[in-house]
């Protein structure tokens, strides 16, 4: 009997739970700072807050995945858990296609219908959301989120903590800096610097983050 703990009892967390059960985990439970007022996240129990998780109280579990969509928070929680010696794991939905030659770091989540192609390198804490594609030789730094239906062509580099919005597409060979927000439906055809938001077709920088 393998039990997975998920930090973050949100809608995103529910999708992580469903993917984990499809991937072969027997049970899931949630930890969230809204506990004890929040007792369930849909089908699943919320058994403690982050402090209880750090003390391994509230439930027995084999590993933890952080089910928090916000990139900087997810990475901070992962670092704290790792520092406390609590085992982290990745969750890959069985309908996702992940090349045997791709590299998937610790604490990643890859949802149903996603594709990660040969020699793609996903560092720790990445999210490849429903139906997103990451083509050959892409390099995603820690905490990158590729939203549902977004597509990265080959040899794309995405910096730490960046977010590629729903339905966006990124041309082959483009580099996106760290802490970048790419807007929904954007078409990224040239490099984007650090710490900005870029939207539109073609994507243009509209503000600094």
Secondary structure, DSSP 4 states (H G I P E B T S, - for coil): --EEEEE--SHHHHHHHHHHHHTT-SEEEEE-TTTTT--EETTEEEEE-HHHHHTT-SS--SEEEE---SHHHHHHHHHHHHHTTPPB--EE-TTSEE-TTSEE-TT-EE-TT-EE-TT-EE-TT-EE-TT-EE-TT-EE-TT-EE-TT-EE-TT-EE-TT-EE-TT-EE-TT-EE-TT-EEPTT-EE-S-B-SSEEEETBTTEEEEE-
